[in-house]
Amino acid sequence: MAKLAVIYYSATGHTYRVAQAVEEGARAAGAQTRLRRVAELAPEAVVAANPGWKAHVAEAAGVPLAAPEDVEWADGYAFGSPTRFGVMAAALKLFFDGLGGLWGRGVMANKPAAAFTGAANPHGGQETTLHTIHNVMYHWGTVIVAPGYTDRVVYAAGGNPYGVSYQAAREGVAVAPEVLEAARYLGGRLARFAAVLTPERSRL
Ligand SMILES: Cc1cc2nc3c(=O)[nH]c(=O)nc-3n(C[C@H](O)[C@H](O)[C@H](O)COP(=O)(O)O)c2cc1C
């Protein structure tokens, strides 16, 4: 059974919902999973001043914090972050920056990896944010698993072939069900790639 880590940052909960759907899809495809959040970097006073942010920090308190050990444990990865000016959030980048030792030992090499994101606008930088996450994965030597146009659910979710992405609702409305369906699909696709690649990883 392949082991997948779904590691994300979310301030107000949208990316968390997508992360949960990716994990669901991976489990349904037979993977063992770990859902992990990266640590919040914003000062408490900043979080407290934003009701949506504060509510989500409380909501996600039970989700374990991501650690390098999760990256070592997993046979494949899904990483998610909201769009921040067209790139991933600093919190996820800081987590990546702590993985130099694992990268040096080739721990992530030849493992499949996928990305998910979202933004407030329909064209607010989703694709560039996915590329910023992919860029890190290229350096690790992971095998990028994009959805491409491999299933109808990709079109229904807006047609992003690079990864799963949402448009954030303005007032706390949930992520579109079509996007969650695409996230479950990507989780399943990642699990299937991990199942095939894992036994052969050392020969690649
Ligand atoms: C500092 C900052 C920068 C942002 N930059 C963008 C942006 O470039 N384009 C956009 O459409 N939305 C932008 N947003 C909106 C976020 O992408 C949106 O709130 C986020 O996807 C919600 O995800 P979350 O609920 O998981 O935190 C930005 C938000 C913040 C706080």
The ligand as an SDF file (V2000), in Angstrom:
LIG
                    3D

 31 33  0  0  0  0  0  0  0  0999 V2000
   -1.3720   38.4190    1.1380 C   0  0  0  0  0  0  0  0  0  0  0  0
   -2.3980   37.8470    0.2240 C   0  0  0  0  0  0  0  0  0  0  0  0
   -2.1470   37.8100   -1.1350 C   0  0  0  0  0  0  0  0  0  0  0  0
   -3.1210   37.3130   -2.0110 C   0  0  0  0  0  0  0  0  0  0  0  0
   -2.8570   37.3130   -3.3390 N   0  0  0  0  0  0  0  0  0  0  0  0
   -3.8340   36.9480   -4.2000 C   0  0  0  0  0  0  0  0  0  0  0  0
   -3.6250   37.0280   -5.6040 C   0  0  0  0  0  0  0  0  0  0  0  0
   -2.5430   37.3450   -6.0870 O   0  0  0  0  0  0  0  0  0  0  0  0
   -4.6620   36.7020   -6.4170 N   0  0  0  0  0  0  0  0  0  0  0  0
   -5.8930   36.3450   -5.9350 C   0  0  0  0  0  0  0  0  0  0  0  0
   -6.8140   36.1220   -6.7110 O   0  0  0  0  0  0  0  0  0  0  0  0
   -6.0930   36.1940   -4.6010 N   0  0  0  0  0  0  0  0  0  0  0  0
   -5.1050   36.4930   -3.7350 C   0  0  0  0  0  0  0  0  0  0  0  0
   -5.3050   36.3790   -2.3840 N   0  0  0  0  0  0  0  0  0  0  0  0
   -6.5210   35.6940   -1.8950 C   0  0  0  0  0  0  0  0  0  0  0  0
   -6.2000   34.2670   -1.4640 C   0  0  0  0  0  0  0  0  0  0  0  0
   -5.6660   33.4970   -2.5150 O   0  0  0  0  0  0  0  0  0  0  0  0
   -7.4210   33.5620   -0.9060 C   0  0  0  0  0  0  0  0  0  0  0  0
   -7.8500   34.3020    0.2120 O   0  0  0  0  0  0  0  0  0  0  0  0
   -7.0460   32.1550   -0.5170 C   0  0  0  0  0  0  0  0  0  0  0  0
   -7.0100   31.3440   -1.6550 O   0  0  0  0  0  0  0  0  0  0  0  0
   -7.9350   31.5650    0.5130 C   0  0  0  0  0  0  0  0  0  0  0  0
   -7.3420   30.3130    0.8640 O   0  0  0  0  0  0  0  0  0  0  0  0
   -7.3920   29.7800    2.3440 P   0  0  0  0  0  0  0  0  0  0  0  0
   -8.8470   29.9060    2.7890 O   0  0  0  0  0  0  0  0  0  0  0  0
   -6.9770   28.3560    2.2720 O   0  0  0  0  0  0  0  0  0  0  0  0
   -6.4820   30.6030    3.1850 O   0  0  0  0  0  0  0  0  0  0  0  0
   -4.3520   36.8390   -1.5110 C   0  0  0  0  0  0  0  0  0  0  0  0
   -4.5810   36.8590   -0.1280 C   0  0  0  0  0  0  0  0  0  0  0  0
   -3.6280   37.3710    0.7380 C   0  0  0  0  0  0  0  0  0  0  0  0
   -3.9090   37.3840    2.2200 C   0  0  0  0  0  0  0  0  0  0  0  0
  1  2  1  0
  2  3  1  0
  2 30  2  0
  3  4  2  0
  4  5  1  0
  4 28  1  0
  5  6  2  0
  6  7  1  0
  6 13  1  0
  7  8  2  0
  7  9  1  0
  9 10  1  0
 10 11  2  0
 10 12  1  0
 12 13  2  0
 13 14  1  0
 14 15  1  0
 14 28  1  0
 15 16  1  0
 16 17  1  0
 16 18  1  0
 18 19  1  0
 18 20  1  0
 20 21  1  0
 20 22  1  0
 22 23  1  0
 23 24  1  0
 24 25  2  0
 24 26  1  0
 24 27  1  0
 28 29  2  0
 29 30  1  0
 30 31  1  0
M  END
$$$$
